[in-house]
Structures are given as C-alpha cells and as structure tokens.
Amino acid sequence: EVGAESGTGIVAPTSFTPIEREPEAAAVRTRAIALSMTAGAWLINGTQMNQISDVPAAINFRIAPGDVEIWQLTNSSGVSHPIHLHNRHFQILTIDGEPPPPHLAGWKDTVIVGPQHTVRILVRFEGTPDDEFPYMFHCHILEHEDMGMMGQFFIV
C-alpha cells in the first residue's frame, strides 16, 4: 500500500568516530605544486597537459607505494582552483599557514585553492603499483582542465 510505514526507521547516530589526523612527520617528501595561467593556458608547475597530441602526456610524479607526501598547492592566478586527486584521499594540513576549519579537517579528495593562496595537504599513496596506468590530478573546473590544468602520477 502506498504511503504505509515500512516499520524500519533510520536512526541518526548520536556521535561520530573522531577523525584521526595523519602525522605530518610521516611525510617522506614535500612537493611544490604551482597553479598558474599564462597565454590562455592553465598550468601545473609551468606545464600544460596536452590532451590532443599523439605524444603521451607528461608524467609529473613517480611515487612509491605507501609513501606519504605533503603537496604544497600554491595558486598564483586570479581565480580559485578546486584541485582533485583521483583515487586518493588526503587531509588538509594548512590553508595559508593556518589549520583548516573543522568542516575541512576530515578526509578529502578535492580542495579549493583560492587566488593567491597556498594549501598544504598530506597524501598517503597506497594501492597496487602500476607503471602502465597513471592516476590523474587536475582542476575540477572543466574549462581549466580542458585548457591543460591536469597532471599524472604513477604508483611504482
């Protein structure tokens, strides 16, 4: 009968499991990642990914499985960039040197890097090593992604 109660109600939890922060000291390296724009191209570390060419796109990083890294994302452009990592979760360490607000303190796969801002994230690169199929990271604004603001990394 339509509209009859099912008898199985959903009860919201009274509390959540605390988020455990990864220790910054676990990082084996820090990578500087510069987000910029020049001559109509959106760049990561001064490079525009070429999606049209027959030449394979550049591999930005080769990372050992299990490594923990700090990525320092610095945006020198005049617009925000929501940076997304494929198949990786991370924690935001700082935004312009300050701890993230509570709503940004959990695990993320995308972070907005505002104009003239720097965001530091801590990423654990777990997963099956594969030197044939890279993971992507990119700006989640379609026009920026299409204009080259994309990068790749292998877990090898």
N, CA, C and O atoms as a GROMACS GRO file, in nm:
protein
  624
    1GLU      N    1   0.084  -0.116   0.000
    1GLU     CA    2   0.000   0.000   0.000
    1GLU      C    3   0.090   0.124   0.000
    1GLU      O    4   0.183   0.133   0.079
    2VAL      N    5   0.062   0.216  -0.086
    2VAL     CA    6   0.139   0.339  -0.096
    2VAL      C    7   0.114   0.423   0.028
    2VAL      O    8   0.001   0.443   0.071
    3GLY      N    9   0.225   0.471   0.084
    3GLY     CA   10   0.215   0.559   0.199
    3GLY      C   11   0.217   0.486   0.332
    3GLY      O   12   0.223   0.551   0.437
    4ALA      N   13   0.213   0.354   0.331
    4ALA     CA   14   0.218   0.280   0.458
    4ALA      C   15   0.360   0.285   0.513
    4ALA      O   16   0.457   0.283   0.438
    5GLU      N   17   0.371   0.293   0.646
    5GLU     CA   18   0.503   0.294   0.708
    5GLU      C   19   0.568   0.159   0.694
    5GLU      O   20   0.503   0.056   0.708
    6SER      N   21   0.697   0.159   0.667
    6SER     CA   22   0.769   0.033   0.646
    6SER      C   23   0.806  -0.034   0.777
    6SER      O   24   0.831  -0.155   0.779
    7GLY      N   25   0.810   0.039   0.884
    7GLY     CA   26   0.846  -0.020   1.012
    7GLY      C   27   0.996  -0.023   1.037
    7GLY      O   28   1.039  -0.062   1.145
    8THR      N   29   1.075   0.017   0.940
    8THR     CA   30   1.220   0.022   0.959
    8THR      C   31   1.265   0.166   0.948
    8THR      O   32   1.285   0.219   0.839
    9GLY      N   33   1.280   0.229   1.062
    9GLY     CA   34   1.322   0.369   1.063
    9GLY      C   35   1.473   0.379   1.067
    9GLY      O   36   1.541   0.291   1.119
   10ILE      N   37   1.523   0.486   1.013
   10ILE     CA   38   1.667   0.512   1.017
   10ILE      C   39   1.692   0.605   1.134
   10ILE      O   40   1.628   0.709   1.147
   11VAL      N   41   1.784   0.566   1.219
   11VAL     CA   42   1.816   0.645   1.337
   11VAL      C   43   1.954   0.707   1.318
   11VAL      O   44   2.051   0.638   1.291
   12ALA      N   45   1.960   0.838   1.332
   12ALA     CA   46   2.088   0.908   1.318
   12ALA      C   47   2.177   0.876   1.436
   12ALA      O   48   2.129   0.862   1.548
   13PRO      N   49   2.307   0.863   1.411
   13PRO     CA   50   2.399   0.836   1.523
   13PRO      C   51   2.404   0.954   1.618
   13PRO      O   52   2.383   1.069   1.577
   14THR      N   53   2.431   0.927   1.743
   14THR     CA   54   2.441   1.035   1.842
   14THR      C   55   2.580   1.097   1.843
   14THR      O   56   2.598   1.208   1.894
   15SER      N   57   2.679   1.026   1.786
   15SER     CA   58   2.814   1.080   1.775
   15SER      C   59   2.885   1.012   1.659
   15SER      O   60   2.841   0.908   1.610
   16PHE      N   61   2.994   1.071   1.616
   16PHE     CA   62   3.072   1.016   1.507
   16PHE      C   63   3.210   0.976   1.559
   16PHE      O   64   3.258   1.030   1.660
   17THR      N   65   3.272   0.883   1.491
   17THR     CA   66   3.407   0.844   1.525
   17THR      C   67   3.499   0.962   1.499
   17THR      O   68   3.494   1.022   1.392
   18PRO      N   69   3.584   0.996   1.594
   18PRO     CA   70   3.675   1.110   1.572
   18PRO      C   71   3.766   1.084   1.452
   18PRO      O   72   3.806   0.971   1.425
   19ILE      N   73   3.798   1.191   1.382
   19ILE     CA   74   3.889   1.182   1.268
   19ILE      C   75   4.031   1.179   1.322
   19ILE      O   76   4.073   1.268   1.395
   20GLU      N   77   4.104   1.075   1.284
   20GLU     CA   78   4.243   1.066   1.325
   20GLU      C   79   4.328   1.138   1.222
   20GLU      O   80   4.323   1.108   1.103
   21ARG      N   81   4.405   1.234   1.268
   21ARG     CA   82   4.492   1.310   1.179
   21ARG      C   83   4.618   1.232   1.152
   21ARG      O   84   4.678   1.175   1.242
   22GLU      N   85   4.659   1.230   1.025
   22GLU     CA   86   4.788   1.172   0.988
   22GLU      C   87   4.897   1.262   1.043
   22GLU      O   88   4.884   1.384   1.035
   23PRO      N   89   5.002   1.206   1.099
   23PRO     CA   90   5.111   1.292   1.148
   23PRO      C   91   5.190   1.349   1.030
   23PRO      O   92   5.229   1.276   0.939
   24GLU      N   93   5.214   1.478   1.035
   24GLU     CA   94   5.291   1.544   0.929
   24GLU      C   95   5.430   1.483   0.917
   24GLU      O   96   5.489   1.482   0.808
   25ALA      N   97   5.484   1.433   1.027
   25ALA     CA   98   5.617   1.373   1.027
   25ALA      C   99   5.623   1.245   0.945
   25ALA      O  100   5.732   1.197   0.915
   26ALA      N  101   5.508   1.187   0.909
   26ALA     CA  102   5.507   1.065   0.828
   26ALA      C  103   5.547   1.091   0.683
   26ALA      O  104   5.579   0.998   0.609
   27ALA      N  105   5.546   1.218   0.641
   27ALA     CA  106   5.577   1.252   0.502
   27ALA      C  107   5.724   1.228   0.471
   27ALA      O  108   5.813   1.265   0.548
   28VAL      N  109   5.749   1.166   0.356
   28VAL     CA  110   5.887   1.141   0.312
   28VAL      C  111   5.938   1.254   0.222
   28VAL      O  112   6.058   1.264   0.198
   29ARG      N  113   5.847   1.337   0.173
   29ARG     CA  114   5.889   1.450   0.089
   29ARG      C  115   5.775   1.551   0.081
   29ARG      O  116   5.659   1.521   0.110
   30THR      N  117   5.813   1.671   0.040
   30THR     CA  118   5.716   1.777   0.011
   30THR      C  119   5.732   1.814  -0.136
   30THR      O  120   5.843   1.835  -0.184
   31ARG      N  121   5.620   1.821  -0.207
   31ARG     CA  122   5.621   1.861  -0.348
   31ARG      C  123   5.554   1.998  -0.361
   31ARG      O  124   5.443   2.018  -0.312
   32ALA      N  125   5.622   2.089  -0.427
   32ALA     CA  126   5.565   2.220  -0.456
   32ALA      C  127   5.486   2.208  -0.586
   32ALA      O  128   5.540   2.166  -0.689
   33ILE      N  129   5.360   2.244  -0.581
   33ILE     CA  130   5.274   2.236  -0.699
   33ILE      C  131   5.217   2.375  -0.724
   33ILE      O  132   5.134   2.425  -0.647
   34ALA      N  133   5.263   2.436  -0.833
   34ALA     CA  134   5.225   2.573  -0.867
   34ALA      C  135   5.110   2.571  -0.966
   34ALA      O  136   5.118   2.506  -1.070
   35LEU      N  137   5.004   2.642  -0.934
   35LEU     CA  138   4.887   2.655  -1.022
   35LEU      C  139   4.890   2.796  -1.080
   35LEU      O  140   4.893   2.894  -1.006
   36SER      N  141   4.891   2.805  -1.214
   36SER     CA  142   4.904   2.936  -1.276
   36SER      C  143   4.834   2.940  -1.411
   36SER      O  144   4.783   2.839  -1.460
   37MET      N  145   4.833   3.058  -1.469
   37MET     CA  146   4.773   3.079  -1.601
   37MET      C  147   4.863   3.170  -1.682
   37MET      O  148   4.914   3.270  -1.632
   38THR      N  149   4.882   3.133  -1.809
   38THR     CA  150   4.960   3.217  -1.898
   38THR      C  151   4.913   3.195  -2.041
   38THR      O  152   4.890   3.082  -2.083
   39ALA      N  153   4.900   3.301  -2.115
   39ALA     CA  154   4.864   3.296  -2.258
   39ALA      C  155   4.747   3.202  -2.287
   39ALA      O  156   4.751   3.125  -2.382
   40GLY      N  157   4.644   3.210  -2.204
   40GLY     CA  158   4.525   3.129  -2.229
   40GLY      C  159   4.537   2.983  -2.189
   40GLY      O  160   4.447   2.905  -2.219
   41ALA      N  161   4.644   2.945  -2.122
   41ALA     CA  162   4.661   2.806  -2.079
   41ALA      C  163   4.667   2.802  -1.926
   41ALA      O  164   4.729   2.888  -1.864
   42TRP      N  165   4.604   2.703  -1.868
   42TRP     CA  166   4.611   2.680  -1.725
   42TRP      C  167   4.720   2.577  -1.701
   42TRP      O  168   4.723   2.473  -1.767
   43LEU      N  169   4.810   2.606  -1.607
   43LEU     CA  170   4.930   2.526  -1.591
   43LEU      C  171   4.944   2.466  -1.451
   43LEU      O  172   4.896   2.523  -1.352
   44ILE      N  173   5.010   2.351  -1.444
   44ILE     CA  174   5.057   2.293  -1.318
   44ILE      C  175   5.208   2.285  -1.330
   44ILE      O  176   5.261   2.220  -1.419
   45ASN      N  177   5.276   2.351  -1.238
   45ASN     CA  178   5.422   2.359  -1.239
   45ASN      C  179   5.476   2.404  -1.374
   45ASN      O  180   5.575   2.350  -1.424
   46GLY      N  181   5.408   2.502  -1.433
   46GLY     CA  182   5.454   2.560  -1.559
   46GLY      C  183   5.429   2.475  -1.681
   46GLY      O  184   5.474   2.510  -1.790
   47THR      N  185   5.356   2.364  -1.665
   47THR     CA  186   5.333   2.271  -1.776
   47THR      C  187   5.184   2.259  -1.805
   47THR      O  188   5.101   2.247  -1.714
   48GLN      N  189   5.151   2.262  -1.932
   48GLN     CA  190   5.014   2.240  -1.978
   48GLN      C  191   5.005   2.098  -2.031
   48GLN      O  192   5.081   2.060  -2.120
   49MET      N  193   4.912   2.020  -1.977
   49MET     CA  194   4.895   1.885  -2.030
   49MET      C  195   4.836   1.894  -2.169
   49MET      O  196   4.739   1.967  -2.192
   50ASN      N  197   4.894   1.821  -2.261
   50ASN     CA  198   4.848   1.818  -2.399
   50ASN      C  199   4.761   1.695  -2.418
   50ASN      O  200   4.812   1.583  -2.418
   51GLN      N  201   4.631   1.715  -2.434
   51GLN     CA  202   4.538   1.603  -2.448
   51GLN      C  203   4.510   1.568  -2.594
   51GLN      O  204   4.445   1.468  -2.622
   52ILE      N  205   4.558   1.650  -2.686
   52ILE     CA  206   4.525   1.631  -2.827
   52ILE      C  207   4.637   1.562  -2.903
   52ILE      O  208   4.612   1.491  -3.000
   53SER      N  209   4.759   1.582  -2.862
   53SER     CA  210   4.876   1.532  -2.933
   53SER      C  211   4.883   1.379  -2.930
   53SER      O  212   4.828   1.315  -2.841
   54ASP      N  213   4.953   1.322  -3.030
   54ASP     CA  214   4.981   1.179  -3.031
   54ASP      C  215   5.094   1.145  -2.934
   54ASP      O  216   5.115   1.028  -2.901
   55VAL      N  217   5.165   1.248  -2.889
   55VAL     CA  218   5.274   1.227  -2.793
   55VAL      C  219   5.211   1.208  -2.656
   55VAL      O  220   5.126   1.287  -2.616
   56PRO      N  221   5.251   1.104  -2.582
   56PRO     CA  222   5.192   1.082  -2.450
   56PRO      C  223   5.212   1.203  -2.359
   56PRO      O  224   5.315   1.271  -2.365
   57ALA      N  225   5.112   1.229  -2.277
   57ALA     CA  226   5.120   1.340  -2.182
   57ALA      C  227   5.230   1.311  -2.080
   57ALA      O  228   5.263   1.196  -2.052
   58ALA      N  229   5.285   1.417  -2.025
   58ALA     CA  230   5.394   1.404  -1.928
   58ALA      C  231   5.345   1.337  -1.800
   58ALA      O  232   5.232   1.357  -1.756
   59ILE      N  233   5.432   1.258  -1.743
   59ILE     CA  234   5.408   1.202  -1.610
   59ILE      C  235   5.478   1.294  -1.512
   59ILE      O  236   5.600   1.308  -1.515
   60ASN      N  237   5.402   1.356  -1.425
   60ASN     CA  238   5.459   1.453  -1.333
   60ASN      C  239   5.538   1.387  -1.220
   60ASN      O  240   5.646   1.433  -1.184
   61PHE      N  241   5.484   1.276  -1.164
   61PHE     CA  242   5.548   1.216  -1.048
   61PHE      C  243   5.543   1.065  -1.056
   61PHE      O  244   5.448   1.007  -1.109
   62ARG      N  245   5.647   1.002  -1.002
   62ARG     CA  246   5.651   0.857  -0.981
   62ARG      C  247   5.668   0.839  -0.831
   62ARG      O  248   5.766   0.886  -0.773
   63ILE      N  249   5.573   0.771  -0.767
   63ILE     CA  250   5.567   0.765  -0.621
   63ILE      C  251   5.567   0.619  -0.577
   63ILE      O  252   5.498   0.536  -0.636
   64ALA      N  253   5.643   0.588  -0.476
   64ALA     CA  254   5.650   0.451  -0.423
   64ALA      C  255   5.523   0.420  -0.345
   64ALA      O  256   5.469   0.505  -0.275
   65PRO      N  257   5.475   0.294  -0.357
   65PRO     CA  258   5.355   0.257  -0.282
   65PRO      C  259   5.376   0.273  -0.131
   65PRO      O  260   5.479   0.232  -0.077
   66GLY      N  261   5.278   0.332  -0.066
   66GLY     CA  262   5.285   0.352   0.078
   66GLY      C  263   5.349   0.483   0.119
   66GLY      O  264   5.342   0.521   0.236
   67ASP      N  265   5.413   0.554   0.024
   67ASP     CA  266   5.474   0.682   0.060
   67ASP      C  267   5.366   0.781   0.105
   67ASP      O  268   5.253   0.780   0.058
   68VAL      N  269   5.406   0.866   0.197
   68VAL     CA  270   5.322   0.977   0.242
   68VAL      C  271   5.394   1.104   0.198
   68VAL      O  272   5.513   1.120   0.222
   69GLU      N  273   5.319   1.193   0.134
   69GLU     CA  274   5.379   1.317   0.084
   69GLU      C  275   5.296   1.438   0.126
   69GLU      O  276   5.176   1.428   0.149
   70ILE      N  277   5.364   1.549   0.136
   70ILE     CA  278   5.296   1.677   0.151
   70ILE      C  279   5.298   1.743   0.014
   70ILE      O  280   5.403   1.755  -0.048
   71TRP      N  281   5.182   1.785  -0.032
   71TRP     CA  282   5.172   1.863  -0.155
   71TRP      C  283   5.139   2.006  -0.114
   71TRP      O  284   5.037   2.032  -0.050
   72GLN      N  285   5.226   2.098  -0.152
   72GLN     CA  286   5.204   2.240  -0.125
   72GLN      C  287   5.150   2.302  -0.253
   72GLN      O  288   5.224   2.326  -0.349
   73LEU      N  289   5.021   2.328  -0.254
   73LEU     CA  290   4.950   2.381  -0.371
   73LEU      C  291   4.944   2.533  -0.359
   73LEU      O  292   4.880   2.587  -0.269
   74THR      N  293   5.012   2.602  -0.452
   74THR     CA  294   5.016   2.748  -0.450
   74THR      C  295   4.953   2.801  -0.577
   74THR      O  296   4.993   2.766  -0.688
   75ASN      N  297   4.852   2.886  -0.559
   75ASN     CA  298   4.776   2.940  -0.671
   75ASN      C  299   4.816   3.085  -0.695
   75ASN      O  300   4.783   3.173  -0.615
   76SER      N  301   4.887   3.109  -0.805
   76SER     CA  302   4.926   3.247  -0.839
   76SER      C  303   4.830   3.313  -0.936
   76SER      O  304   4.852   3.427  -0.977
   77SER      N  305   4.723   3.242  -0.972
   77SER     CA  306   4.626   3.300  -1.066
   77SER      C  307   4.522   3.383  -0.990
   77SER      O  308   4.523   3.387  -0.867
   78GLY      N  309   4.435   3.447  -1.063
   78GLY     CA  310   4.334   3.532  -1.003
   78GLY      C  311   4.201   3.464  -0.977
   78GLY      O  312   4.104   3.530  -0.940
   79VAL      N  313   4.194   3.332  -0.996
   79VAL     CA  314   4.069   3.258  -0.973
   79VAL      C  315   4.098   3.134  -0.888
   79VAL      O  316   4.211   3.087  -0.881
   80SER      N  317   3.994   3.081  -0.826
   80SER     CA  318   4.006   2.959  -0.745
   80SER      C  319   4.020   2.836  -0.832
   80SER      O  320   3.970   2.832  -0.945
   81HIS      N  321   4.088   2.735  -0.778
   81HIS     CA  322   4.102   2.607  -0.845
   81HIS      C  323   4.068   2.495  -0.747
   81HIS      O  324   4.141   2.473  -0.650
   82PRO      N  325   3.958   2.423  -0.770
   82PRO     CA  326   3.928   2.305  -0.689
   82PRO      C  327   4.013   2.188  -0.741
   82PRO      O  328   3.982   2.131  -0.845
   83ILE      N  329   4.119   2.154  -0.669
   83ILE     CA  330   4.212   2.052  -0.714
   83ILE      C  331   4.165   1.915  -0.662
   83ILE      O  332   4.140   1.897  -0.543
   84HIS      N  333   4.154   1.821  -0.755
   84HIS     CA  334   4.101   1.687  -0.727
   84HIS      C  335   4.207   1.582  -0.758
   84HIS      O  336   4.271   1.587  -0.863
   85LEU      N  337   4.225   1.488  -0.667
   85LEU     CA  338   4.316   1.375  -0.688
   85LEU      C  339   4.232   1.250  -0.712
   85LEU      O  340   4.141   1.220  -0.635
   86HIS      N  341   4.264   1.178  -0.818
   86HIS     CA  342   4.193   1.054  -0.847
   86HIS      C  343   4.240   0.942  -0.754
   86HIS      O  344   4.360   0.923  -0.733
   87ASN      N  345   4.146   0.871  -0.698
   87ASN     CA  346   4.169   0.751  -0.619
   87ASN      C  347   4.262   0.773  -0.500
   87ASN      O  348   4.324   0.678  -0.453
   88ARG      N  349   4.271   0.893  -0.450
   88ARG     CA  350   4.350   0.925  -0.330
   88ARG      C  351   4.265   1.011  -0.240
   88ARG      O  352   4.185   1.093  -0.286
   89HIS      N  353   4.281   0.993  -0.112
   89HIS     CA  354   4.222   1.082  -0.013
   89HIS      C  355   4.336   1.152   0.059
   89HIS      O  356   4.446   1.098   0.067
   90PHE      N  357   4.309   1.269   0.110
   90PHE     CA  358   4.413   1.345   0.178
   90PHE      C  359   4.352   1.424   0.291
   90PHE      O  360   4.230   1.437   0.303
   91GLN      N  361   4.440   1.478   0.374
   91GLN     CA  362   4.398   1.568   0.480
   91GLN      C  363   4.464   1.703   0.457
   91GLN      O  364   4.581   1.711   0.418
   92ILE      N  365   4.388   1.808   0.481
   92ILE     CA  366   4.441   1.944   0.467
   92ILE      C  367   4.520   1.976   0.593
   92ILE      O  368   4.468   1.970   0.704
   93LEU      N  369   4.647   2.011   0.574
   93LEU     CA  370   4.732   2.048   0.688
   93LEU      C  371   4.713   2.196   0.724
   93LEU      O  372   4.686   2.230   0.839
   94THR      N  373   4.728   2.282   0.623
   94THR     CA  374   4.715   2.426   0.647
   94THR      C  375   4.656   2.494   0.524
   94THR      O  376   4.668   2.446   0.411
   95ILE      N  377   4.594   2.606   0.549
   95ILE     CA  378   4.549   2.699   0.444
   95ILE      C  379   4.614   2.832   0.479
   95ILE      O  380   4.579   2.894   0.579
   96ASP      N  381   4.707   2.875   0.396
   96ASP     CA  382   4.784   2.997   0.422
   96ASP      C  383   4.847   2.995   0.562
   96ASP      O  384   4.847   3.096   0.633
   97GLY      N  385   4.900   2.879   0.599
   97GLY     CA  386   4.971   2.866   0.725
   97GLY      C  387   4.884   2.840   0.847
   97GLY      O  388   4.937   2.819   0.957
   98GLU      N  389   4.753   2.842   0.830
   98GLU     CA  390   4.661   2.822   0.943
   98GLU      C  391   4.597   2.683   0.934
   98GLU      O  392   4.577   2.633   0.823
   99PRO      N  393   4.564   2.621   1.048
   99PRO     CA  394   4.494   2.492   1.044
   99PRO      C  395   4.360   2.507   0.973
   99PRO      O  396   4.300   2.614   0.976
  100PRO      N  397   4.312   2.400   0.908
  100PRO     CA  398   4.184   2.409   0.839
  100PRO      C  399   4.069   2.423   0.939
  100PRO      O  400   4.080   2.376   1.052
  101PRO      N  401   3.959   2.487   0.898
  101PRO     CA  402   3.842   2.492   0.985
  101PRO      C  403   3.785   2.351   1.002
  101PRO      O  404   3.815   2.263   0.922
  102PRO      N  405   3.703   2.329   1.104
  102PRO     CA  406   3.652   2.193   1.131
  102PRO      C  407   3.588   2.123   1.011
  102PRO      O  408   3.605   2.003   0.994
  103HIS      N  409   3.514   2.196   0.928
  103HIS     CA  410   3.447   2.131   0.816
  103HIS      C  411   3.544   2.087   0.706
  103HIS      O  412   3.504   2.015   0.614
  104LEU      N  413   3.670   2.128   0.714
  104LEU     CA  414   3.772   2.085   0.618
  104LEU      C  415   3.876   1.993   0.681
  104LEU      O  416   3.977   1.960   0.617
  105ALA      N  417   3.854   1.951   0.804
  105ALA     CA  418   3.955   1.874   0.877
  105ALA      C  419   3.949   1.724   0.847
  105ALA      O  420   4.042   1.652   0.884
  106GLY      N  421   3.846   1.675   0.781
  106GLY     CA  422   3.835   1.532   0.752
  106GLY      C  423   3.907   1.492   0.625
  106GLY      O  424   3.980   1.571   0.566
  107TRP      N  425   3.884   1.370   0.584
  107TRP     CA  426   3.945   1.319   0.460
  107TRP      C  427   3.876   1.381   0.340
  107TRP      O  428   3.754   1.391   0.336
  108LYS      N  429   3.955   1.421   0.242
  108LYS     CA  430   3.905   1.490   0.122
  108LYS      C  431   3.965   1.425  -0.002
  108LYS      O  432   4.065   1.354   0.006
  109ASP      N  433   3.902   1.452  -0.118
  109ASP     CA  434   3.964   1.418  -0.246
  109ASP      C  435   3.971   1.541  -0.337
  109ASP      O  436   4.023   1.534  -0.448
  110THR      N  437   3.916   1.652  -0.288
  110THR     CA  438   3.919   1.779  -0.361
  110THR      C  439   3.936   1.892  -0.260
  110THR      O  440   3.876   1.890  -0.152
  111VAL      N  441   4.018   1.990  -0.295
  111VAL     CA  442   4.035   2.108  -0.210
  111VAL      C  443   4.036   2.232  -0.299
  111VAL      O  444   4.097   2.232  -0.406
  112ILE      N  445   3.968   2.336  -0.254
  112ILE     CA  446   3.967   2.462  -0.329
  112ILE      C  447   4.088   2.544  -0.286
  112ILE      O  448   4.107   2.573  -0.168
  113VAL      N  449   4.170   2.581  -0.385
  113VAL     CA  450   4.286   2.666  -0.360
  113VAL      C  451   4.250   2.803  -0.417
  113VAL      O  452   4.248   2.823  -0.538
  114GLY      N  453   4.223   2.896  -0.327
  114GLY     CA  454   4.180   3.030  -0.368
  114GLY      C  455   4.291   3.109  -0.435
  114GLY      O  456   4.408   3.072  -0.427
  115PRO      N  457   4.254   3.219  -0.503
  115PRO     CA  458   4.353   3.303  -0.568
  115PRO      C  459   4.456   3.356  -0.468
  115PRO      O  460   4.420   3.406  -0.361
  116GLN      N  461   4.583   3.342  -0.505
  116GLN     CA  462   4.694   3.391  -0.422
  116GLN      C  463   4.700   3.322  -0.286
  116GLN      O  464   4.748   3.380  -0.188
  117HIS      N  465   4.652   3.197  -0.279
  117HIS     CA  466   4.654   3.121  -0.155
  117HIS      C  467   4.742   2.997  -0.170
  117HIS      O  468   4.772   2.953  -0.281
  118THR      N  469   4.784   2.943  -0.055
  118THR     CA  470   4.861   2.819  -0.051
  118THR      C  471   4.792   2.722   0.044
  118THR      O  472   4.758   2.757   0.157
  119VAL      N  473   4.771   2.600  -0.004
  119VAL     CA  474   4.711   2.494   0.076
  119VAL      C  475   4.810   2.378   0.080
  119VAL      O  476   4.859   2.334  -0.024
  120ARG      N  477   4.837   2.329   0.200
  120ARG     CA  478   4.925   2.212   0.217
  120ARG      C  479   4.838   2.093   0.253
  120ARG      O  480   4.756   2.099   0.345
  121ILE      N  481   4.856   1.982   0.178
  121ILE     CA  482   4.780   1.860   0.204
  121ILE      C  483   4.876   1.744   0.229
  121ILE      O  484   4.990   1.746   0.183
  122LEU      N  485   4.828   1.645   0.303
  122LEU     CA  486   4.906   1.525   0.333
  122LEU      C  487   4.837   1.408   0.265
  122LEU      O  488   4.720   1.380   0.292
  123VAL      N  489   4.911   1.339   0.177
  123VAL     CA  490   4.853   1.231   0.096
  123VAL      C  491   4.929   1.102   0.121
  123VAL      O  492   5.052   1.100   0.118
  124ARG      N  493   4.856   0.993   0.145
  124ARG     CA  494   4.917   0.860   0.156
  124ARG      C  495   4.888   0.789   0.024
  124ARG      O  496   4.773   0.776  -0.017
  125PHE      N  497   4.994   0.743  -0.042
  125PHE     CA  498   4.982   0.680  -0.174
  125PHE      C  499   4.982   0.528  -0.160
  125PHE      O  500   5.080   0.460  -0.189
  126GLU      N  501   4.869   0.477  -0.114
  126GLU     CA  502   4.852   0.332  -0.104
  126GLU      C  503   4.788   0.283  -0.232
  126GLU      O  504   4.729   0.360  -0.307
  127GLY      N  505   4.802   0.155  -0.256
  127GLY     CA  506   4.741   0.098  -0.375
  127GLY      C  507   4.836   0.004  -0.445
  127GLY      O  508   4.953  -0.009  -0.409
  128THR      N  509   4.784  -0.061  -0.546
  128THR     CA  510   4.862  -0.156  -0.623
  128THR      C  511   4.954  -0.081  -0.718
  128THR      O  512   4.908   0.002  -0.795
  129PRO      N  513   5.085  -0.110  -0.713
  129PRO     CA  514   5.176  -0.044  -0.808
  129PRO      C  515   5.138  -0.079  -0.952
  129PRO      O  516   5.101  -0.192  -0.983
  130ASP      N  517   5.148   0.020  -1.040
  130ASP     CA  518   5.112   0.001  -1.180
  130ASP      C  519   5.187   0.105  -1.261
  130ASP      O  520   5.161   0.225  -1.246
  131ASP      N  521   5.279   0.063  -1.347
  131ASP     CA  522   5.354   0.160  -1.427
  131ASP      C  523   5.298   0.175  -1.567
  131ASP      O  524   5.364   0.229  -1.655
  132GLU      N  525   5.175   0.128  -1.588
  132GLU     CA  526   5.110   0.141  -1.719
  132GLU      C  527   4.996   0.242  -1.717
  132GLU      O  528   4.976   0.315  -1.813
  133PHE      N  529   4.921   0.245  -1.608
  133PHE     CA  530   4.803   0.331  -1.600
  133PHE      C  531   4.821   0.433  -1.487
  133PHE      O  532   4.817   0.397  -1.369
  134PRO      N  533   4.841   0.559  -1.522
  134PRO     CA  534   4.864   0.662  -1.420
  134PRO      C  535   4.734   0.708  -1.354
  134PRO      O  536   4.624   0.688  -1.407
  135TYR      N  537   4.750   0.769  -1.239
  135TYR     CA  538   4.641   0.840  -1.173
  135TYR      C  539   4.648   0.985  -1.217
  135TYR      O  540   4.753   1.034  -1.258
  136MET      N  541   4.535   1.054  -1.210
  136MET     CA  542   4.528   1.194  -1.252
  136MET      C  543   4.509   1.285  -1.131
  136MET      O  544   4.456   1.243  -1.028
  137PHE      N  545   4.553   1.407  -1.145
  137PHE     CA  546   4.512   1.516  -1.055
  137PHE      C  547   4.489   1.637  -1.144
  137PHE      O  548   4.561   1.658  -1.242
  138HIS      N  549   4.389   1.716  -1.110
  138HIS     CA  550   4.351   1.825  -1.201
  138HIS      C  551   4.260   1.925  -1.131
  138HIS      O  552   4.206   1.899  -1.024
  139CYS      N  553   4.244   2.040  -1.197
  139CYS     CA  554   4.145   2.137  -1.154
  139CYS      C  555   4.008   2.082  -1.195
  139CYS      O  556   3.991   2.032  -1.306
  140HIS      N  557   3.912   2.093  -1.106
  140HIS     CA  558   3.779   2.037  -1.132
  140HIS      C  559   3.689   2.136  -1.206
  140HIS      O  560   3.571   2.107  -1.226
  141ILE      N  561   3.741   2.251  -1.246
  141ILE     CA  562   3.667   2.341  -1.334
  141ILE      C  563   3.693   2.292  -1.476
  141ILE      O  564   3.808   2.293  -1.521
  142LEU      N  565   3.591   2.251  -1.544
  142LEU     CA  566   3.605   2.185  -1.674
  142LEU      C  567   3.688   2.266  -1.772
  142LEU      O  568   3.774   2.209  -1.841
  143GLU      N  569   3.666   2.396  -1.780
  143GLU     CA  570   3.741   2.478  -1.875
  143GLU      C  571   3.890   2.479  -1.842
  143GLU      O  572   3.974   2.477  -1.932
  144HIS      N  573   3.923   2.481  -1.713
  144HIS     CA  574   4.064   2.481  -1.673
  144HIS      C  575   4.128   2.346  -1.704
  144HIS      O  576   4.241   2.338  -1.753
  145GLU      N  577   4.055   2.240  -1.675
  145GLU     CA  578   4.103   2.105  -1.706
  145GLU      C  579   4.126   2.090  -1.856
  145GLU      O  580   4.230   2.040  -1.900
  146ASP      N  581   4.028   2.134  -1.935
  146ASP     CA  582   4.038   2.123  -2.081
  146ASP      C  583   4.152   2.210  -2.137
  146ASP      O  584   4.206   2.180  -2.244
  147MET      N  585   4.187   2.316  -2.065
  147MET     CA  586   4.295   2.404  -2.111
  147MET      C  587   4.429   2.364  -2.050
  147MET      O  588   4.524   2.443  -2.051
  148GLY      N  589   4.438   2.242  -1.996
  148GLY     CA  590   4.568   2.187  -1.959
  148GLY      C  591   4.602   2.178  -1.812
  148GLY      O  592   4.712   2.132  -1.780
  149MET      N  593   4.514   2.218  -1.720
  149MET     CA  594   4.548   2.213  -1.578
  149MET      C  595   4.522   2.072  -1.523
  149MET      O  596   4.431   2.048  -1.445
  150MET      N  597   4.607   1.980  -1.570
  150MET     CA  598   4.598   1.840  -1.530
  150MET      C  599   4.739   1.785  -1.514
  150MET      O  600   4.834   1.831  -1.578
  151GLY      N  601   4.751   1.686  -1.428
  151GLY     CA  602   4.879   1.618  -1.409
  151GLY      C  603   4.854   1.469  -1.387
  151GLY      O  604   4.740   1.426  -1.371
  152GLN      N  605   4.962   1.392  -1.386
  152GLN     CA  606   4.952   1.248  -1.368
  152GLN      C  607   5.061   1.201  -1.272
  152GLN      O  608   5.166   1.262  -1.258
  153PHE      N  609   5.031   1.090  -1.205
  153PHE     CA  610   5.133   1.025  -1.124
  153PHE      C  611   5.114   0.875  -1.131
  153PHE      O  612   5.003   0.824  -1.142
  154PHE      N  613   5.226   0.806  -1.123
  154PHE     CA  614   5.228   0.660  -1.114
  154PHE      C  615   5.258   0.621  -0.970
  154PHE      O  616   5.333   0.690  -0.902
  155ILE      N  617   5.201   0.512  -0.925
  155ILE     CA  618   5.245   0.447  -0.801
  155ILE      C  619   5.327   0.329  -0.848
  155ILE      O  620   5.272   0.231  -0.899
  156VAL      N  621   5.459   0.338  -0.830
  156VAL     CA  622   5.551   0.233  -0.881
  156VAL      C  623   5.657   0.201  -0.777
  156VAL      O  624   5.744   0.117  -0.801
   0.00000   0.00000   0.00000
